[in-house]
Amino acid sequence: MDSDRTEDVAGMPAGELHVGLFDLVAPVARTVDMMCPAVADHHMEVAYLAFRICEELNLPAQEICDIAIAGALHDIGAFSLNERLDLLEFEDDKPTQHSLAGYVLLKDFAPFAAMAPMIKYHHVPWENGEGKSQKGEVVPRGSHILHLADRVAVLIPGEKGLLGRVSGICDTIVDRSGDVFVPEFVDAVVRLAKKDYIWLEATSDSVERILRRNLAPQTHELNVDELLAFSRMMCKVIDFKSEFTATHTSGLAATALALARVLGFSEDECVMMQVAAYLHDLGKLAVPVEILEKPAKLTDDEWPLMRSHVYYTYQVLDPIESFDTITSWSALHQERLDGSGYPFGYSAESIPEGARVMAAADVFTAITENRPYRKGMEDRQARAVLRNMAERNELDANVVKTLLEHFDELSHVRAEAQEQAIEEYREFQAALQ
């Protein structure tokens, strides 16, 4: 990763950033599934099976794409490890909350307008046609396809011998044809079941590549405004996992943007700084909420898992072409100039200026914001912490100097952004009632 800010963005103005929607969705799905080995690859398996069912049903290409992408995000509203493990039970009787949470989080992002309702109702049983609607709203057929694909994926054994279990999987879903699943869709799975490659691809390491190849022609390409909107949406997905973190990213994004501006970053760089800030804790999707909300000191087993979220952020963003600058600024926010940071243990020469800004803004936000279990530091104490970290060569001295010169302004910007985030979090919680 380049340590020179000018070279970081040379040749790639923010206005020229164009990213395929699936290229963002797929790594997010992978990260959510890192929460526990028991749910590994579940989202990609559901996306693949939904894609093949749609293909077998000869649905329109764009609808197939939308249903497959919805499959890759269908459980994004399940925040806790217990929720995720409950959803692996075939006869799941408490799925509504996570489905509704996913819908509320995704619905306001325009490219997800058709997908969010599918996620909202993806556990509605068919009930011999009664499942066409729910509480006066039409249930998209994509919801019923996702429901079937999801439950088939749950039945796929984790051990060897998958092909020998296909007959039993078919028997299980056929027994529930009509009352739980749409008969036409069950028939499609039974036809697909005769093709070994369907099962082998669904559980292979190539499933993401297969989906990308097949969905690419219909996948929406985000422009810079949509990329910002996507990153803001992901900010909510990340932060709203817990009331402990509900406003952190919003506060950091506002602080990092304001700090970048007073440091003389260009408008293109400021756009990238916003995206990087909104995505900086993306890896926390892999951390169970039980750890994020633990008010006591983390155990020797829990702390490494918490620290690993920064590497997962890097892992998610690194494969995305044109994201080099955003990735470095976002994923290096816990690195320190003296080499004491993580996950890479980089020292000063390997840490670009944007990442130094992000690191200082992150520390500033973390120590000054209020959390449910403690109040933020008083200004004098916070200034001392930042000054000491600069003197120990952990944070960039020039960045900290500028931050301290604009401390009151940045405190106001941070507090204002977090007040808005609190209101949005309350609205989110109210929507789940």
C-alpha positions in Angstrom: 0.0 0.0 0.0 1.5 3.3 -1.1 2.5 5.8 1.6 2.2 8.8 -0.6 -1.2 10.4 -0.6 -0.9 12.1 -4.1 0.2 8.9 -5.7 -2.6 7.0 -3.9 -5.3 8.8 -5.9 -3.4 9.6 -9.1 -5.4 8.6 -12.2 -8.5 7.6 -10.2 -10.7 10.6 -9.4 -13.6 9.7 -7.1 -16.0 10.6 -9.9 -14.6 7.8 -12.0 -15.1 5.2 -9.4 -17.5 2.6 -10.8 -18.1 -0.6 -8.9 -20.3 -3.6 -9.7 -22.9 -4.2 -7.1 -22.2 -7.9 -6.8 -18.5 -7.1 -6.2 -19.6 -5.3 -3.0 -22.3 -7.7 -2.0 -20.3 -10.9 -2.3 -17.5 -10.0 0.2 -20.1 -8.6 2.6 -21.9 -11.9 2.6 -18.7 -13.8 3.1 -17.9 -11.6 6.1 -21.2 -12.1 7.8 -20.7 -15.9 7.4 -17.3 -15.6 9.2 -19.2 -15.2 12.4 -19.1 -18.9 13.0 -17.8 -22.0 11.1 -21.3 -23.5 11.4 -22.7 -20.8 9.0 -19.7 -20.7 6.7 -20.7 -20.0 3.1 -24.4 -20.1 3.8 -25.2 -16.8 2.0 -23.3 -17.8 -1.1 -25.0 -21.3 -1.1 -28.4 -19.7 -0.9 -27.6 -17.2 -3.6 -26.4 -19.9 -5.9 -29.3 -22.3 -5.3 -31.8 -19.4 -5.8 -30.0 -18.5 -9.0 -30.3 -22.1 -10.3 -34.0 -22.4 -9.3 -34.8 -19.1 -11.1 -32.9 -20.4 -14.1 -34.9 -23.6 -14.1 -38.1 -21.6 -13.9 -37.0 -19.5 -16.9 -37.5 -16.2 -15.0 -36.4 -12.9 -16.6 -32.7 -12.2 -16.4 -32.9 -9.1 -14.2 -35.3 -10.8 -11.8 -32.9 -13.7 -11.5 -30.1 -11.3 -10.7 -32.1 -9.5 -8.1 -33.2 -12.7 -6.4 -29.6 -14.1 -6.3 -28.2 -10.9 -4.8 -31.1 -10.9 -2.2 -30.0 -14.4 -1.4 -26.5 -13.2 -0.7 -27.9 -10.8 1.8 -31.0 -12.6 3.1 -29.8 -13.0 6.8 -27.9 -9.7 7.1 -30.4 -8.6 9.8 -29.4 -11.6 12.1 -26.9 -9.8 14.3 -26.2 -12.3 17.1 -24.5 -15.7 16.9 -27.5 -17.3 18.5 -29.8 -15.9 15.8 -27.6 -17.3 13.1 -27.4 -20.7 14.7 -31.2 -20.8 15.2 -31.6 -20.1 11.5 -29.7 -23.3 10.7 -32.6 -25.3 12.2 -34.8 -26.5 9.3 -38.0 -26.0 11.3 -37.3 -22.4 12.3 -40.2 -20.9 14.1 -38.9 -17.4 14.9 -37.5 -15.9 11.8 -39.5 -12.6 11.5 -37.2 -10.3 13.4 -34.1 -10.7 11.3 -36.0 -10.6 8.1 -37.7 -7.4 9.0 -34.3 -5.9 10.2 -32.7 -6.8 6.9 -35.6 -5.1 5.0 -35.4 -1.9 7.1 -31.6 -1.7 6.7 -31.6 -2.2 2.9 -34.9 -0.7 1.6 -33.7 2.9 1.2 -30.8 2.1 -1.0 -32.3 2.5 -4.5 -30.6 -0.5 -6.2 -32.0 -2.7 -3.5 -35.6 -1.5 -3.9 -36.7 -4.7 -5.5 -34.7 -7.0 -3.2 -35.6 -5.6 0.2 -39.2 -6.9 0.1 -37.9 -10.3 -0.9 -35.8 -10.4 2.2 -38.6 -9.1 4.4 -40.8 -12.1 3.6 -38.3 -14.8 2.9 -39.6 -17.0 5.7 -43.3 -16.7 4.8 -44.8 -20.2 4.3 -46.8 -20.9 1.1 -49.8 -22.3 3.0 -51.5 -23.5 -0.2 -51.6 -20.0 -1.7 -52.3 -18.0 1.5 -48.6 -17.0 1.4 -49.2 -14.8 -1.6 -49.7 -12.0 0.7 -48.8 -11.0 4.3 -50.6 -8.4 6.4 -52.1 -6.9 3.2 -48.8 -6.7 1.3 -48.0 -8.8 -1.7 -45.2 -11.3 -1.0 -42.8 -11.4 -4.0 -42.2 -14.7 -5.6 -38.6 -14.1 -5.0 -39.3 -14.4 -1.2 -40.7 -17.9 -1.7 -37.7 -18.9 -3.9 -35.3 -17.6 -1.2 -37.3 -19.5 1.4 -36.9 -22.7 -0.5 -33.2 -22.1 -1.4 -32.5 -21.2 2.2 -34.0 -24.3 3.7 -32.3 -26.6 1.1 -29.0 -25.0 2.0 -29.6 -25.8 5.7 -30.1 -29.4 4.8 -26.8 -29.7 2.9 -24.5 -31.7 5.1 -21.2 -30.2 6.1 -19.4 -33.5 5.9 -18.5 -35.6 2.9 -21.2 -37.6 1.2 -23.4 -34.8 -0.1 -24.5 -36.6 -3.3 -25.7 -39.5 -1.2 -27.9 -37.2 0.8 -29.6 -35.5 -2.2 -32.5 -38.0 -2.2 -33.3 -37.3 1.5 -33.1 -33.5 0.9 -35.7 -33.9 -1.9 -37.9 -36.0 0.3 -37.9 -33.4 3.0 -38.9 -30.5 0.8 -41.5 -32.6 -1.2 -43.2 -33.5 2.1 -43.7 -29.8 2.7 -44.7 -28.9 -0.8 -47.9 -26.9 -0.7 -48.0 -26.1 3.0 -44.5 -24.6 3.4 -43.1 -24.3 -0.2 -44.5 -23.4 -3.6 -45.1 -26.7 -5.4 -43.8 -25.3 -8.7 -40.6 -24.3 -7.0 -40.2 -27.6 -5.3 -40.6 -29.4 -8.6 -37.8 -27.2 -10.0 -35.5 -28.3 -7.2 -36.4 -32.0 -7.8 -35.5 -31.6 -11.5 -32.2 -29.8 -10.6 -31.4 -32.5 -8.0 -30.7 -35.0 -10.8 -27.7 -32.9 -11.9 -24.7 -33.6 -9.7 -22.9 -30.4 -10.6 -25.6 -28.3 -9.0 -24.7 -29.7 -5.5 -21.0 -29.8 -6.1 -21.0 -26.2 -7.4 -23.1 -25.0 -4.5 -20.6 -26.2 -2.0 -17.4 -25.4 -3.9 -14.9 -22.7 -3.5 -15.9 -21.5 -7.0 -19.5 -20.5 -6.1 -18.8 -16.8 -6.0 -16.9 -16.8 -9.3 -19.8 -18.8 -10.9 -22.3 -16.3 -9.7 -20.3 -13.3 -10.8 -19.8 -14.7 -14.3 -23.5 -15.4 -14.7 -24.9 -12.3 -13.0 -22.4 -9.7 -14.4 -24.5 -8.7 -17.5 -27.4 -7.7 -15.2 -25.5 -6.4 -12.2 -25.9 -2.8 -11.5 -22.7 -0.7 -11.6 -22.6 2.0 -8.9 -21.5 5.5 -9.7 -19.8 7.6 -7.0 -23.0 8.9 -5.5 -24.5 5.4 -5.3 -21.2 4.2 -3.8 -21.5 6.8 -1.1 -25.1 5.8 -0.5 -24.1 2.1 -0.3 -21.4 2.9 2.2 -23.8 4.9 4.3 -26.2 2.0 4.3 -23.5 -0.4 5.3 -22.6 2.0 8.1 -26.1 1.3 9.6 -25.7 -2.4 9.0 -22.4 -2.4 10.9 -23.3 0.0 13.7 -26.9 -1.0 14.3 -25.8 -4.5 15.4 -25.5 -3.1 18.9 -26.5 0.0 20.9 -22.9 0.0 22.1 -21.7 0.9 18.6 -24.9 2.5 17.1 -23.3 5.9 16.4 -19.6 5.2 16.2 -19.1 5.0 12.4 -21.3 8.1 11.8 -19.2 10.1 14.2 -16.0 8.9 12.7 -17.1 9.6 9.1 -18.0 13.2 10.0 -14.8 13.7 11.9 -12.5 12.2 9.3 -14.2 14.2 6.5 -13.9 17.5 8.4 -10.3 16.7 9.4 -9.3 15.8 5.8 -10.8 19.1 4.6 -8.8 21.3 7.1 -5.7 19.3 6.1 -6.2 20.3 2.5 -7.4 17.0 1.0 -9.0 17.4 -2.5 -12.7 16.9 -3.1 -12.0 13.5 -4.7 -9.9 12.5 -1.7 -12.7 13.7 0.7 -15.2 11.5 -1.1 -12.9 8.5 -0.7 -12.3 9.4 2.9 -16.1 9.3 3.5 -16.4 5.9 1.9 -13.4 4.5 3.7 -14.7 5.8 7.0 -18.2 4.4 6.5 -16.7 1.0 5.8 -13.8 1.0 8.3 -15.5 -1.4 10.7 -17.0 -3.6 8.0 -15.2 -6.6 9.5 -17.3 -6.3 12.7 -20.0 -8.1 10.7 -17.9 -11.2 11.5 -17.9 -10.5 15.2 -20.9 -11.8 17.2 -22.9 -9.1 19.0 -22.4 -11.0 22.2 -18.7 -9.8 22.1 -19.5 -6.3 20.8 -21.8 -5.8 23.7 -19.7 -7.3 26.5 -19.2 -4.5 29.1 -16.6 -6.4 30.9 -13.0 -7.0 29.8 -12.8 -9.4 26.9 -11.2 -12.8 27.6 -7.9 -14.1 26.0 -10.1 -15.9 23.5 -12.5 -13.0 22.7 -9.9 -10.2 22.3 -8.2 -11.8 19.2 -11.6 -12.2 17.6 -12.4 -8.5 18.2 -9.0 -7.5 16.8 -9.5 -9.6 13.7 -12.3 -7.4 12.5 -9.8 -5.0 11.0 -8.2 -7.7 8.9 -11.7 -8.8 7.7 -12.3 -5.3 6.6 -9.2 -5.5 4.5 -10.2 -8.9 3.2 -13.6 -7.7 2.1 -12.3 -4.5 0.3 -8.9 -5.6 -1.1 -10.3 -7.7 -4.1 -12.3 -4.7 -5.4 -10.7 -3.1 -8.4 -10.2 0.7 -8.1 -10.5 0.5 -4.3 -6.8 0.6 -3.4 -6.9 4.0 -1.8 -10.2 3.3 0.0 -8.9 -0.1 1.2 -5.7 1.3 2.6 -7.3 4.2 4.4 -10.1 2.0 5.8 -8.2 -1.2 6.8 -5.1 0.5 8.3 -6.9 2.6 10.9 -5.6 0.5 13.8 -1.9 0.6 12.5 0.5 2.8 14.5 3.5 4.7 13.2 5.8 2.9 15.7 4.7 -0.5 14.4 2.7 -1.4 17.5 -0.7 -1.5 15.7 -2.6 -4.3 13.9 -3.4 -6.3 11.8 -0.2 -5.9 9.8 2.1 -4.3 12.3 3.1 -1.6 9.7 5.3 1.2 10.6 5.4 4.8 9.5 6.7 4.3 5.9 3.9 1.9 5.1 1.0 4.0 6.4 -0.4 6.5 3.9 -1.6 9.9 5.1 -5.3 9.0 4.6 -4.9 6.1 7.0 -3.1 8.4 9.5 -6.1 10.7 9.4 -8.5 7.8 9.9 -6.5 6.5 12.8 -6.5 9.9 14.6 -10.2 10.4 13.9 -11.0 6.9 15.1 -9.2 7.5 18.4 -10.7 10.9 18.8 -14.3 9.6 18.2 -13.8 6.5 20.4 -12.6 8.5 23.4 -15.0 11.4 23.2 -18.3 9.7 22.3 -20.7 8.4 24.9 -21.5 4.7 25.1 -24.3 3.0 27.0 -21.8 1.8 29.6 -19.6 4.9 30.0 -19.4 8.6 29.2 -16.9 10.1 26.8 -13.8 11.8 28.1 -13.7 15.4 29.1 -12.0 17.6 26.5 -8.9 18.1 28.6 -8.4 14.4 29.1 -9.1 13.6 25.4 -6.6 16.2 24.3 -4.0 14.7 26.6 -4.6 11.2 25.3 -4.2 12.3 21.6 -1.1 14.4 22.5 0.6 11.5 24.3 -0.1 9.1 21.4 1.5 11.6 19.0 4.5 12.0 21.4 4.9 8.2 21.5 4.9 8.1 17.7 1.7 6.1 17.6 -0.4 8.8 15.8 0.9 11.2 13.2 2.1 14.4 15.1 1.0 16.8 12.3 -2.4 15.2 12.0 -2.9 15.4 15.8 -1.6 19.0 15.9 -4.3 20.0 13.3 -6.9 18.0 15.1 -6.2 19.7 18.4 -6.2 23.1 16.7 -9.7 22.3 15.5 -10.8 20.3 18.5 -13.9 22.2 19.3 -15.1 22.3 15.7 -14.5 18.6 15.3 -16.3 17.8 18.6 -19.3 19.7 17.3 -19.3 17.9 14.0 -18.9 14.5 15.7 -21.7 15.2 18.2 -24.1 16.5 15.5 -23.5 13.4 13.3 -24.0 11.1 16.2 -27.2 12.8 17.4 -28.6 12.2 13.9 -27.4 8.6 14.1 -29.1 8.1 17.5 -32.4 9.2 16.0 -32.0 6.9 13.0 -31.2 4.0 15.4 -34.3 4.7 17.4 -36.4 4.7 14.2 -34.7 1.4 13.3 -35.6 -0.1 16.6 -39.2 1.2 16.4 -39.6 -0.3 13.0 -38.9 -3.7 14.4 -41.6 -3.5 17.0 
